[in-house]
């Protein structure tokens, strides 16, 4: 399956100078070891710096998304093995054990977070009084902000990044009963809010509130302070043991619409949810993102779900919210338009690593403009590309073309390798597939490079240099694993080996596992930028910098260029805009992700006049396979498909129905006049030949 995402990567600027003391410059009254008294609140350069940093926080949300950190309390519990209690108060660690608080912050920064949450969740009178900490409320809150600033300054110095690109939110959590009066709320939270604002937080985070009335009262406390920071208001559902039957926001004093309206009226800048299951957070977002304050741009949206919630998977109840799940979820939230993304209970640095990686794949770099010097020739055209093989020839001639996806081997098993080569032979003998396209690290799993597999397959088939392939062999080519220089080098190598057709994709992030070493994604370019470089540079005879590829008469490469499109993208407008840019950049054909709803293709009616589009069809091996694929990003399987497969109890009967479904799709795609079909079978290739015969003959 294709994996692709194309936006502009945030880049952290170089630090302007020594930065380990940066935290002392931002806050209005950063804690000093020798003096815990606050600075005076009159206008100073320090205040100007503070106001500028506050503006940067909202600017960052306007520009895209910001990755916040994960849980503080559950991670402190994991590190210490003790709950907050007398003589072991988490919030008091800010003063008594600041090194462990800084460690938590540092690990989140190293995992990719740009926004830290100060360890001040319960740093208020009502919570700290029973724990004997009433007299240190102001100092605990200030020290919590200080610990986060120290971690940022150290991390920025170590990574040579700009400390001002990171943010600190002052956490304020609920403790009062639902019926508390507004006077009680103000009396309890007033000192905490004042301390956090004085310490110079970039935002006040009201998190895990179930009472909108209380949250709004505290927000008003903040907004009435001169030069106050923006408020991030995050609500949660009442899932306490005392209320086990609570469903959604039923029984609460808010729902998504009323929450956004009230927050907007009270000047709250960011509204969202935290401390609830991911699917409950998604249900909130689906409504909140369509409200008028959000669509008008007055209010940003945040989401910080737990890494929890049990669901039936097969015959077991399992919590399938592992780090990879959180990574895919964060990318989904970014695609929906969520500005502030993070995690709550049990979301720890290992989850943030995946979330950061997936968000980087969503915002892969554009690589700058295309440099074309005077030696460049006109990019090669259809006549040259027709010679690349039967698939390219059919595309250029306007005939119906078929490509079948194949995964290269993951390991060294000779039988696995031979079975894949035998499949190529089978497709060539059948004569119904014009190409085999080979995935490049599909889903971020380390597989044999497609170019290496093609060379090996050719050798096993006894093909000499210059011999035509039995079917056109097309490697997927991701921008994930190599920097700009490496990408060009790989492309020149492929062309020299006679591989002249490519499917350009940005690629999925590398997958993490407990035993596999950490692997970093590069993402110097996105797929659109690489398409442009291939078309305007390599296919014009110059390298990415505009220098000639050789002194001979025609140094041009002759790549046929393919890429991907996601018909069921969450943000269809943006996906269509990307498609237009890819076509303008030089794409010759488009493979779509699997489509099970014909109406999803109607949005391509205009684009198909300008480029060859091959809708994706996927062979479902049965009901369980369909359920798994329905959880994959970018795939929507309608209820009618589940009903068709579910009519049969026998898995083999379900598999037969799945094959009939694909045959119907192939006939429909061909009769609707599409340029061809892109056939996928993630479970097994055993019946691909039968499907092609049923659908195309």
C-alpha positions as CSV (number, residue, x, y, z in Angstrom):
1,X,0.0,0.0,0.0
2,X,1.0,3.6,-0.6
3,X,2.1,5.8,2.2
4,X,2.4,9.5,1.5
5,X,2.1,12.9,3.1
6,X,3.2,16.2,1.8
7,X,3.4,19.4,3.7
8,X,6.1,21.8,4.9
9,X,8.4,20.6,7.7
10,X,8.8,22.9,10.7
11,X,12.5,23.8,11.0
12,X,14.0,24.9,14.3
13,X,16.4,27.8,13.7
14,X,20.0,27.8,15.0
15,X,20.4,29.2,18.5
16,X,21.6,32.8,18.4
17,X,24.0,32.2,21.2
18,X,24.5,30.5,24.6
19,X,21.2,29.3,25.8
20,X,21.4,27.4,29.0
21,X,20.3,30.5,30.9
22,X,17.4,31.2,28.4
23,X,14.8,30.3,31.0
24,X,15.9,33.3,33.1
25,X,15.1,35.7,30.3
26,X,11.5,34.7,29.4
27,X,9.7,34.5,32.7
28,X,8.5,37.6,34.6
29,X,10.1,36.2,37.7
30,X,12.2,33.1,37.0
31,X,13.2,31.4,40.3
32,X,16.6,32.3,41.4
33,X,18.5,29.9,43.8
34,X,19.5,32.8,46.0
35,X,16.2,34.7,45.9
36,X,12.7,33.3,45.6
37,X,11.0,36.7,45.7
38,X,9.2,37.6,42.4
39,X,10.4,40.3,40.1
40,X,8.4,43.5,39.9
41,X,5.6,43.4,37.3
42,X,6.4,46.7,35.7
43,X,7.3,47.0,32.0
44,X,10.9,45.7,31.4
45,X,12.8,44.0,28.5
46,X,12.0,40.8,30.3
47,X,8.3,41.4,30.0
48,X,8.7,42.3,26.3
49,X,10.5,39.0,25.7
50,X,7.7,37.3,27.6
51,X,5.0,38.9,25.5
52,X,6.8,38.0,22.3
53,X,7.1,34.4,23.4
54,X,3.4,34.2,24.1
55,X,2.7,35.4,20.6
56,X,4.9,32.7,19.2
57,X,2.8,30.0,20.9
58,X,-0.4,31.1,19.1
59,X,1.5,31.8,15.9
60,X,2.8,28.2,15.9
61,X,-0.7,26.9,16.2
62,X,-1.9,29.1,13.4
63,X,1.0,27.8,11.2
64,X,0.1,24.2,11.7
65,X,0.4,21.9,14.7
66,X,2.6,21.7,17.9
67,X,3.5,18.5,19.6
68,X,3.0,18.7,23.3
69,X,4.3,16.2,25.8
70,X,2.6,13.2,27.5
71,X,1.7,12.4,31.1
72,X,3.5,13.8,34.1
73,X,1.8,12.0,37.0
74,X,1.8,8.5,35.5
75,X,5.4,8.8,34.4
76,X,6.5,10.0,37.8
77,X,4.7,7.0,39.2
78,X,6.6,4.8,36.8
79,X,9.9,6.3,37.7
80,X,9.4,6.4,41.5
81,X,6.8,3.6,42.2
82,X,4.9,5.8,44.6
83,X,1.7,7.8,44.3
84,X,1.5,11.3,45.5
85,X,1.1,11.3,49.3
86,X,2.5,12.9,52.5
87,X,6.3,13.2,52.1
88,X,6.0,12.3,48.4
89,X,4.1,15.0,46.7
90,X,4.6,15.1,43.0
91,X,4.1,18.9,42.7
92,X,6.6,19.5,45.6
93,X,9.2,17.7,43.5
94,X,9.6,21.0,41.7
95,X,11.5,22.2,44.8
96,X,12.5,19.1,46.6
97,X,13.5,16.8,43.7
98,X,13.8,19.1,40.7
99,X,16.2,16.7,38.9
100,X,13.5,14.1,38.4
101,X,11.1,16.7,37.0
102,X,13.8,17.9,34.7
103,X,14.4,14.3,33.6
104,X,10.8,13.9,32.6
105,X,10.8,17.1,30.7
106,X,14.1,16.3,29.0
107,X,12.9,12.8,27.9
108,X,9.8,14.4,26.3
109,X,11.9,16.9,24.5
110,X,14.3,14.3,23.2
111,X,11.2,12.3,22.0
112,X,10.2,15.3,19.9
113,X,7.9,17.5,22.1
114,X,7.9,21.2,21.4
115,X,5.5,22.1,24.3
116,X,6.1,21.1,27.9
117,X,3.5,21.0,30.7
118,X,4.8,22.3,34.0
119,X,4.4,19.9,36.9
120,X,1.8,22.0,38.6
121,X,-1.5,20.1,38.0
122,X,-2.5,20.0,41.7
123,X,-0.5,23.0,42.9
124,X,-3.4,24.8,44.6
125,X,-4.7,25.3,48.1
126,X,-7.4,22.6,48.1
127,X,-5.1,19.8,46.9
128,X,-1.9,20.7,48.8
129,X,-3.5,21.5,52.2
130,X,-4.0,17.8,53.2
131,X,-0.5,17.1,52.0
132,X,1.1,19.7,54.2
133,X,2.2,22.0,51.4
134,X,-0.1,25.0,51.8
135,X,2.7,27.4,52.5
136,X,4.6,26.7,49.3
137,X,2.0,27.2,46.6
138,X,3.6,30.2,45.0
139,X,7.1,28.7,45.1
140,X,6.0,25.3,43.8
141,X,4.3,26.8,40.8
142,X,7.2,29.0,40.0
143,X,9.7,26.2,40.4
144,X,7.6,24.0,38.1
145,X,7.9,26.5,35.3
146,X,11.6,27.0,36.1
147,X,12.2,23.2,35.8
148,X,10.6,23.1,32.3
149,X,12.6,26.2,31.2
150,X,15.8,24.6,32.4
151,X,15.1,21.4,30.5
152,X,14.4,23.5,27.3
153,X,17.6,25.5,27.7
154,X,19.7,22.4,28.2
155,X,18.0,20.6,25.3
156,X,18.3,23.6,23.0
157,X,22.0,23.9,23.8
158,X,22.7,20.2,23.2
159,X,20.8,20.1,19.9
160,X,21.8,23.6,18.7
161,X,18.2,24.6,18.3
162,X,16.4,27.8,19.2
163,X,15.0,27.7,22.7
164,X,12.3,30.2,21.7
165,X,10.7,27.5,19.4
166,X,9.7,25.5,22.6
167,X,6.9,26.4,24.9
168,X,5.8,25.9,28.5
169,X,2.2,25.6,29.7
170,X,1.2,26.0,33.3
171,X,-1.0,23.1,34.3
172,X,-4.1,23.7,36.4
173,X,-6.2,20.7,37.3
174,X,-9.6,20.2,38.9
175,X,-10.0,19.4,42.6
176,X,-13.1,21.1,43.8
177,X,-16.5,19.4,43.8
178,X,-18.9,20.2,40.9
179,X,-21.1,22.4,43.2
180,X,-18.4,24.7,44.3
181,X,-19.3,28.4,44.2
182,X,-17.5,30.8,41.9
183,X,-16.1,32.5,45.0
184,X,-14.6,29.2,46.2
185,X,-13.1,28.5,42.7
186,X,-11.5,32.0,42.6
187,X,-10.1,31.7,46.1
188,X,-8.6,28.3,45.4
189,X,-7.1,28.9,42.0
190,X,-6.3,32.6,42.2
191,X,-2.9,32.2,43.9
192,X,-1.9,29.4,41.5
193,X,-2.9,31.3,38.4
194,X,-1.1,34.4,39.6
195,X,2.1,32.4,40.3
196,X,2.1,30.7,36.9
197,X,1.5,34.0,35.0
198,X,4.2,35.7,37.0
199,X,6.6,32.8,36.2
200,X,6.2,33.5,32.5
201,X,4.3,30.5,31.1
202,X,3.4,30.6,27.4
203,X,-0.1,29.4,28.2
204,X,-2.3,28.4,31.1
205,X,-3.5,24.8,30.6
206,X,-6.8,24.0,32.3
207,X,-6.9,20.2,31.9
208,X,-9.1,17.3,32.9
209,X,-12.1,19.5,33.9
210,X,-15.6,18.1,33.7
211,X,-17.3,21.3,34.9
212,X,-17.4,24.0,32.2
213,X,-18.6,26.5,34.8
214,X,-15.5,26.0,36.9
215,X,-13.2,26.1,33.9
216,X,-14.7,29.3,32.6
217,X,-14.4,30.9,36.0
218,X,-10.6,30.1,36.1
219,X,-10.2,31.3,32.5
220,X,-11.7,34.6,33.6
221,X,-9.1,34.8,36.4
222,X,-6.4,34.5,33.8
223,X,-7.7,36.9,31.2
224,X,-8.2,39.7,33.7
225,X,-4.5,39.7,34.5
226,X,-2.7,42.4,32.4
227,X,-0.6,40.8,29.6
228,X,-2.0,37.4,30.5
229,X,-1.0,34.3,28.5
230,X,-3.5,32.5,26.3
231,X,-5.7,29.9,27.9
232,X,-5.9,26.3,26.8
233,X,-9.1,24.7,28.1
234,X,-9.3,21.0,28.0
235,X,-12.3,19.0,29.2
236,X,-12.8,15.3,29.9
237,X,-15.6,12.9,30.3
238,X,-16.9,11.8,33.7
239,X,-15.6,8.2,33.7
240,X,-15.2,7.9,37.5
241,X,-16.3,4.7,39.3
242,X,-19.1,6.7,40.8
243,X,-20.5,7.3,37.4
244,X,-19.8,4.1,35.4
245,X,-22.8,4.6,33.0
246,X,-21.8,8.1,31.8
247,X,-22.0,8.1,28.0
248,X,-20.1,10.8,26.2
249,X,-20.9,14.3,27.6
250,X,-24.4,13.2,28.8
251,X,-24.9,14.4,32.3
252,X,-22.2,17.1,32.1
253,X,-22.8,20.8,31.9
254,X,-21.2,20.9,28.4
255,X,-21.2,19.4,25.0
256,X,-18.8,20.2,22.1
257,X,-21.0,23.0,20.7
258,X,-21.7,24.7,24.0
259,X,-18.0,24.3,25.1
260,X,-16.7,26.0,22.0
261,X,-19.3,28.8,22.2
262,X,-18.7,29.5,25.8
263,X,-14.9,29.4,25.5
264,X,-15.1,31.7,22.5
265,X,-17.2,34.2,24.5
266,X,-14.7,34.2,27.3
267,X,-11.6,34.7,25.2
268,X,-10.2,31.2,25.4
269,X,-7.6,30.6,22.7
270,X,-7.4,26.8,22.6
271,X,-10.1,24.3,23.4
272,X,-9.9,20.5,23.5
273,X,-10.1,17.3,25.5
274,X,-7.7,15.2,27.5
275,X,-7.7,12.2,29.8
276,X,-10.1,10.1,27.8
277,X,-9.9,7.2,25.3
278,X,-8.6,8.1,21.8
279,X,-11.9,7.2,20.2
280,X,-13.8,9.4,22.6
281,X,-11.4,12.2,21.7
282,X,-12.0,11.6,18.0
283,X,-15.7,11.8,18.5
284,X,-15.3,15.2,20.2
285,X,-13.1,16.5,17.4
286,X,-15.4,15.4,14.6
287,X,-18.0,17.9,16.1
288,X,-15.8,20.6,17.5
289,X,-13.8,21.1,14.3
290,X,-17.1,22.0,12.5
291,X,-18.2,24.7,15.0
292,X,-18.2,28.3,13.9
293,X,-15.5,29.6,16.3
294,X,-13.1,27.0,15.0
295,X,-14.0,27.4,11.3
296,X,-13.6,31.2,11.7
297,X,-10.2,30.7,13.2
298,X,-10.9,32.4,16.5
299,X,-10.3,29.2,18.5
300,X,-7.7,26.5,18.0
301,X,-8.3,22.8,18.9
302,X,-6.2,20.5,21.1
303,X,-6.4,16.8,21.8
304,X,-4.4,14.8,24.4
305,X,-6.0,11.4,24.9
306,X,-4.9,8.6,27.2
307,X,-3.0,5.6,26.0
308,X,-5.9,3.4,27.3
309,X,-9.3,2.0,26.7
310,X,-10.1,-1.7,26.1
311,X,-11.6,-3.1,22.9
312,X,-12.3,-6.6,21.7
313,X,-9.6,-7.7,19.2
314,X,-10.4,-11.2,18.0
315,X,-11.3,-13.2,21.0
316,X,-9.5,-10.9,23.5
317,X,-10.1,-7.6,25.2
318,X,-6.9,-5.7,24.6
319,X,-5.6,-2.1,24.9
320,X,-4.3,-1.7,21.4
321,X,-3.2,1.9,22.0
322,X,0.5,1.1,21.6
323,X,3.1,3.7,20.6
324,X,2.5,3.1,16.8
325,X,-1.3,3.6,17.3
326,X,-0.6,7.0,19.0
327,X,1.7,7.9,16.2
328,X,-0.9,7.2,13.5
329,X,-3.6,8.9,15.7
330,X,-1.5,12.1,16.0
331,X,-1.1,12.3,12.2
332,X,-4.8,11.8,11.8
333,X,-5.4,14.6,14.3
334,X,-3.0,16.9,12.4
335,X,-4.8,16.1,9.1
336,X,-8.1,17.0,10.7
337,X,-6.7,20.4,11.7
338,X,-5.9,19.9,15.4
339,X,-3.3,22.5,16.4
340,X,-2.0,21.2,19.8
341,X,-1.5,17.5,20.0
342,X,-0.2,15.5,22.9
343,X,-1.0,12.7,25.4
344,X,-2.4,12.2,28.8
345,X,-2.3,9.2,31.2
346,X,0.2,6.5,30.3
347,X,1.4,8.4,27.2
348,X,5.1,8.4,27.9
349,X,8.3,9.3,25.9
350,X,8.1,6.0,23.8
351,X,4.7,7.1,22.6
352,X,6.0,10.7,21.8
353,X,8.8,9.2,19.7
354,X,6.2,7.6,17.4
355,X,3.9,10.7,17.5
356,X,6.8,12.9,16.5
357,X,7.9,10.6,13.7
358,X,4.4,10.4,12.2
359,X,3.9,14.1,12.4
360,X,7.2,14.6,10.6
361,X,5.9,12.3,7.8
362,X,2.9,14.5,7.6
363,X,5.0,17.7,7.3
364,X,7.9,16.4,5.2
365,X,10.2,19.1,3.8
366,X,9.7,20.7,0.4
367,X,13.5,20.9,-0.2
368,X,13.4,24.4,-1.7
369,X,13.1,25.4,-5.3
370,X,14.3,23.5,-8.3
371,X,17.6,24.8,-9.7
372,X,17.8,24.4,-13.5
373,X,20.9,25.8,-15.2
374,X,21.3,26.8,-18.9
375,X,22.8,23.4,-19.9
376,X,19.4,21.8,-19.2
377,X,17.6,20.2,-22.2
378,X,13.8,20.1,-22.4
379,X,12.5,17.3,-20.1
380,X,11.9,14.1,-22.0
381,X,8.4,13.5,-23.3
382,X,5.9,10.7,-24.0
383,X,7.8,9.4,-26.9
384,X,10.9,8.5,-24.8
385,X,8.8,7.2,-21.9
386,X,6.9,4.8,-24.2
387,X,10.1,2.8,-24.4
388,X,10.2,2.1,-20.7
389,X,7.9,-0.9,-20.9
390,X,4.3,-2.1,-21.6
391,X,2.8,-0.2,-18.7
392,X,4.4,3.2,-19.8
393,X,3.4,2.5,-23.4
394,X,-0.2,1.9,-22.5
395,X,-0.3,5.0,-20.4
396,X,1.2,7.2,-23.1
397,X,-1.2,5.7,-25.7
398,X,-4.3,6.0,-23.5
399,X,-4.9,2.3,-23.2
400,X,-6.1,0.6,-20.0
401,X,-3.1,-0.4,-17.9
402,X,-2.9,-2.7,-14.9
403,X,-0.2,-2.8,-12.1
404,X,-0.1,-5.3,-9.3
405,X,1.6,-4.5,-6.0
406,X,4.2,-6.8,-4.6
407,X,6.2,-6.6,-1.3
408,X,9.9,-7.4,-1.6
409,X,11.3,-9.9,0.9
410,X,11.9,-8.9,4.5
411,X,14.4,-11.7,5.4
412,X,16.7,-14.2,3.7
413,X,14.4,-17.2,3.2
414,X,15.1,-18.6,-0.3
415,X,11.6,-20.0,-0.6
416,X,10.0,-16.6,0.0
417,X,12.3,-14.9,-2.6
418,X,11.5,-17.6,-5.2
419,X,7.8,-17.4,-4.6
420,X,7.8,-13.7,-5.4
421,X,9.9,-14.2,-8.5
422,X,7.5,-17.0,-9.5
423,X,4.6,-14.5,-9.1
424,X,6.3,-12.2,-11.6
425,X,6.5,-15.0,-14.1
426,X,2.9,-16.0,-13.5
427,X,1.7,-12.4,-14.2
428,X,3.9,-12.2,-17.3
429,X,2.5,-15.5,-18.7
430,X,-1.1,-14.5,-17.9
431,X,-0.7,-11.3,-19.9
432,X,-3.3,-9.3,-18.0
433,X,-0.9,-7.2,-15.8
434,X,1.3,-4.7,-17.5
435,X,3.5,-3.9,-14.4
436,X,4.5,-5.2,-11.0
437,X,5.1,-2.3,-8.6
438,X,7.4,-3.1,-5.6
439,X,6.8,-1.3,-2.3
440,X,9.6,0.6,-0.5
441,X,9.4,-0.1,3.2
442,X,5.6,-0.2,3.3
443,X,4.3,0.9,6.7
444,X,7.9,1.7,7.7
445,X,9.0,-1.9,7.9
446,X,12.6,-2.7,6.7
447,X,12.2,-4.7,3.5
448,X,14.7,-5.3,0.7
449,X,15.1,-2.2,-1.4
450,X,12.9,-2.4,-4.5
451,X,15.8,-1.7,-6.9
452,X,17.8,-4.5,-5.4
453,X,14.9,-6.9,-5.7
454,X,14.3,-6.0,-9.3
455,X,18.0,-6.6,-10.1
456,X,17.9,-9.9,-8.3
457,X,14.7,-11.0,-10.0
458,X,16.1,-10.1,-13.4
459,X,19.2,-12.3,-12.7
460,X,17.0,-15.2,-11.5
461,X,15.0,-14.9,-14.7
462,X,18.1,-15.0,-16.8
463,X,17.7,-11.6,-18.4
464,X,20.8,-10.0,-19.9
465,X,21.5,-6.3,-19.8
466,X,19.2,-4.6,-22.1
467,X,16.6,-7.4,-22.3
468,X,13.0,-6.3,-21.8
469,X,11.4,-7.2,-18.5
470,X,8.5,-9.7,-18.8
471,X,6.3,-7.0,-17.2
472,X,7.4,-3.5,-16.4
473,X,9.0,-3.6,-12.9
474,X,8.3,-0.4,-11.0
475,X,9.9,0.4,-7.6
476,X,8.2,2.6,-5.1
477,X,10.7,5.3,-4.0
478,X,10.3,7.0,-0.7
479,X,11.9,10.3,0.4
480,X,12.0,9.1,4.0
481,X,15.4,7.4,4.3
482,X,17.9,9.6,2.5
483,X,18.9,13.2,2.5
484,X,18.8,15.3,-0.7
485,X,22.2,14.1,-1.9
486,X,21.4,10.4,-1.2
487,X,18.1,10.7,-3.1
488,X,19.8,11.9,-6.2
489,X,22.5,9.2,-5.9
490,X,19.9,6.4,-5.6
491,X,18.0,7.7,-8.6
492,X,21.1,7.8,-10.8
493,X,21.9,4.2,-9.7
494,X,18.4,3.0,-10.6
495,X,18.5,4.6,-14.0
496,X,21.9,3.0,-14.7
497,X,20.4,-0.4,-13.9
498,X,17.6,0.1,-16.5
499,X,14.9,0.9,-14.0
500,X,13.1,3.8,-15.6
501,X,9.7,4.0,-13.9
502,X,9.1,5.1,-10.3
503,X,6.3,5.6,-7.9
504,X,7.4,8.6,-5.8
505,X,6.0,8.7,-2.2
506,X,7.0,10.4,1.0
507,X,6.7,7.2,2.9
508,X,5.6,6.0,6.4
509,X,7.8,6.6,9.4
510,X,10.1,3.8,10.5
511,X,8.3,1.4,13.0
512,X,9.6,0.9,16.5
513,X,9.7,-2.4,18.3
514,X,11.2,-3.3,21.7
515,X,14.1,-5.1,20.0
516,X,14.8,-3.0,17.0
517,X,17.3,-0.1,17.3
518,X,15.9,3.5,16.9
519,X,15.7,4.5,13.3
520,X,15.4,8.1,12.3
521,X,13.4,9.3,9.3
522,X,15.1,12.0,7.2
523,X,12.3,13.6,5.1
524,X,14.5,16.2,3.4
525,X,12.0,16.3,0.6
526,X,8.3,15.4,0.2
527,X,7.1,13.5,-2.8
528,X,6.0,16.6,-4.7
529,X,9.4,18.2,-4.4
530,X,11.1,15.0,-5.6
531,X,8.7,14.7,-8.6
532,X,9.7,18.2,-9.6
533,X,13.4,17.5,-9.2
534,X,13.1,14.3,-11.4
535,X,11.1,16.0,-14.1
536,X,12.8,19.4,-14.2
537,X,16.3,18.3,-13.4
538,X,17.2,14.7,-14.0
539,X,14.8,14.2,-17.0
540,X,16.3,17.5,-18.3
541,X,19.9,16.3,-18.0
542,X,21.0,18.2,-14.9
543,X,21.5,17.3,-11.3
544,X,19.5,18.8,-8.4
545,X,21.8,21.8,-8.3
546,X,21.5,22.5,-12.0
547,X,24.9,21.0,-13.1
548,X,25.0,18.8,-16.2
549,X,24.7,15.0,-15.6
550,X,27.4,14.4,-18.3
551,X,29.2,15.9,-21.3
552,X,27.7,13.5,-23.8
553,X,25.0,14.5,-26.3
554,X,21.9,13.6,-24.2
555,X,22.6,13.1,-20.4
556,X,18.8,13.1,-19.6
557,X,17.3,10.3,-17.5
558,X,14.0,9.0,-18.9
559,X,11.9,8.3,-15.8
560,X,8.2,7.7,-16.1
561,X,6.9,9.3,-12.9
562,X,4.1,8.0,-10.7
563,X,2.8,9.1,-7.3
564,X,-0.1,8.6,-5.0
565,X,-3.4,10.1,-4.0
566,X,-5.7,9.4,-1.0
567,X,-9.4,9.6,-2.1
568,X,-10.6,9.1,1.5
569,X,-8.3,11.7,3.0
570,X,-9.6,13.5,6.1
571,X,-8.8,16.8,4.5
572,X,-10.0,16.3,0.9
573,X,-9.5,19.9,-0.2
574,X,-5.8,19.8,0.8
575,X,-5.3,16.4,-0.8
576,X,-6.7,17.7,-4.1
577,X,-4.5,20.8,-3.8
578,X,-1.5,18.5,-3.4
579,X,-2.6,16.4,-6.4
580,X,-2.7,19.5,-8.6
581,X,0.8,20.5,-7.4
582,X,2.1,16.9,-8.2
583,X,0.6,17.0,-11.7
584,X,2.1,20.5,-12.3
585,X,5.5,19.2,-11.0
586,X,5.6,16.5,-13.7
587,X,3.7,13.4,-12.5
588,X,2.7,11.0,-15.4
589,X,0.3,8.8,-13.5
590,X,-1.4,8.5,-10.1
591,X,-2.1,5.4,-8.0
592,X,-4.8,5.9,-5.5
593,X,-5.2,4.2,-2.1
594,X,-7.8,1.4,-2.1
595,X,-11.2,2.7,-2.9
596,X,-14.4,0.8,-1.9
597,X,-16.8,3.6,-2.5
598,X,-17.1,4.7,-6.2
599,X,-18.4,8.1,-5.1
600,X,-15.0,8.8,-3.5
601,X,-13.5,8.9,-7.0
602,X,-15.9,11.6,-8.3
603,X,-13.6,14.3,-6.9
604,X,-11.0,13.3,-9.5
605,X,-13.3,13.9,-12.5
606,X,-11.4,17.1,-13.4
607,X,-7.9,15.8,-12.6
608,X,-8.3,12.7,-14.8
609,X,-8.4,15.0,-17.8
610,X,-4.8,16.1,-17.1
611,X,-3.1,12.9,-15.8
612,X,-3.6,9.1,-15.9
613,X,-5.3,8.0,-12.7
614,X,-5.4,4.3,-11.7
615,X,-7.9,3.7,-8.8
616,X,-6.7,1.3,-6.2
617,X,-8.6,-2.0,-5.6
618,X,-7.7,-4.3,-2.8
619,X,-8.4,-8.0,-2.4
620,X,-9.9,-8.7,1.0
621,X,-9.2,-12.2,2.2
622,X,-12.2,-12.3,4.6
623,X,-14.1,-10.5,7.3
624,X,-11.2,-10.3,9.8
625,X,-8.9,-8.9,7.1
626,X,-11.5,-6.3,6.2
627,X,-11.8,-5.2,9.8
628,X,-8.0,-4.8,10.1
629,X,-7.8,-2.8,6.9
630,X,-10.6,-0.5,8.0
631,X,-8.4,0.6,10.8
632,X,-5.7,1.7,8.4
633,X,-5.4,5.4,7.7
634,X,-6.9,6.5,4.4
635,X,-9.1,3.4,3.9
636,X,-12.9,3.5,4.3
637,X,-14.8,0.2,3.9
638,X,-18.5,0.8,3.8
639,X,-21.0,-1.3,5.8
640,X,-22.2,-3.0,2.6
641,X,-18.8,-4.7,2.2
642,X,-18.9,-6.0,5.8
643,X,-22.4,-7.3,5.2
644,X,-21.4,-9.1,2.0
645,X,-18.5,-10.8,3.7
646,X,-20.4,-11.4,6.9
647,X,-23.1,-13.5,5.1
648,X,-20.7,-16.4,5.2
649,X,-19.4,-18.2,8.3
650,X,-16.8,-20.2,6.4
651,X,-13.5,-18.1,5.9
652,X,-13.0,-19.7,2.5
653,X,-16.5,-18.5,1.4
654,X,-15.6,-15.1,2.7
655,X,-12.4,-15.2,0.6
656,X,-14.4,-16.1,-2.5
657,X,-16.7,-13.2,-2.0
658,X,-13.7,-10.9,-1.5
659,X,-12.4,-12.1,-4.9
660,X,-15.8,-11.5,-6.6
661,X,-15.9,-8.0,-5.0
662,X,-12.5,-7.1,-6.6
663,X,-13.5,-8.5,-10.0
664,X,-16.6,-6.3,-9.8
665,X,-14.4,-3.3,-9.0
666,X,-12.1,-4.0,-11.9
667,X,-15.0,-4.1,-14.3
668,X,-16.4,-0.9,-12.9
669,X,-13.1,0.9,-13.1
670,X,-12.6,-0.1,-16.7
671,X,-16.2,0.7,-17.8
672,X,-15.9,4.1,-16.1
673,X,-13.0,5.0,-18.4
674,X,-10.2,5.3,-15.8
675,X,-6.6,5.0,-17.2
676,X,-6.1,1.6,-15.4
677,X,-6.2,-0.2,-12.1
678,X,-3.8,-0.5,-9.2
679,X,-4.3,-4.0,-7.6
680,X,-3.3,-4.7,-4.0
681,X,-3.4,-8.0,-2.0
682,X,-1.9,-7.5,1.4
683,X,-2.9,-11.0,2.7
684,X,-1.8,-13.3,-0.2
685,X,-1.1,-13.1,-4.0
686,X,-2.4,-16.7,-4.5
687,X,-5.6,-15.7,-6.3
688,X,-4.6,-12.5,-8.1
689,X,-4.5,-14.3,-11.4
690,X,-8.1,-15.6,-10.9
691,X,-9.2,-12.1,-10.0
692,X,-7.7,-10.5,-13.1
693,X,-9.2,-13.1,-15.3
694,X,-12.6,-12.6,-13.7
695,X,-12.5,-8.8,-13.8
696,X,-10.7,-8.1,-17.1
697,X,-11.7,-10.9,-19.6
